[in-house]
Amino acid sequence: MSEPKQTKRHYRPNVAAIILSSKYPHACEIFIACRNDIKDAWQFPQGGIDSNESPKEALLRELEEEIGTKEVDIVAEHPEWVSYDFPETVAPKMYPYDGQTQKYFLVRLRHDSLVNLNTQEPEFSDYKFVSYENIFHHITYFKRPIYKQVLEYFKKKGYL
């Protein structure tokens, strides 16, 4: 009996930002935003890496495109790329990709930075800052395992 044929998964290179409020390190409040295109889907800002960009360049571009500011300080970077598959309900919108492989950055908003969701192509309808303990009450289900892995790493390292 032959083994089933394995198909190679196609992942989109992506960056994601865990944004801490400007009150950090005195208070640990984490930014999440609600997507326009998926009902009640809260997540971190993220986006694809263009072929001519480094992950850090993509991070700053995506933050400006999605939340209207790149006025952040990078606190830490997750040492590994992490991947996840899109659920069946999202996969058709993301063709030809099966999921994403992401580089996570922990960043802090600068004191003078303002979040503006009314960008050229708005991706989010609302945002809020939540505690580490409450974040998983809001995050969309298919991102929870990855977020847990990354947040636990930053917590273990003493950032959260």
Phi, psi and omega in degrees: 000130181273153179283151178297146180289128178273132176260141180285132179278145181247111184252139179276126175293135192208152172244153177221144182243123168265109187260125175263147179294166180293351178283347180296137012266002181290330175222143181250090179245130186251132182282131169226153182226150181264124181295149175284328191261353179228119185301130177055031179261102179264141183200177172275153172299142181200166176180168183291155177260122177289156186299335183261011186247150167275163176303320180294321176295317178297321179303308182294321177297313181297320179298317179295319180292324187264324182236009173075012177207146170240019180278076180226160171246131178284121180271317182198165178230134176294135187288342184237157169277138178240145185236152172213155177267146175287142173290161183304328182288337182257330187309316181300327179289337187255007179308137015265015184270144176269342182181199181227148169246126192237146170252121183262138175237139172260120184231158176241132174296137175288156184302328184264004182276144180240134176276132179224107181280348180275065181272181182303317176231084185302132178252341184236148179257341184201161174211162175200165174253132181231161178283160176305319183294333184256358188298323185283354172287345186246327190293138179301144192305320188281351177261350184303315181298319180292314179300320179298314180300312184289315180296321178296323177299310181295327177291315179301325180280356175091010180275332183244000000 
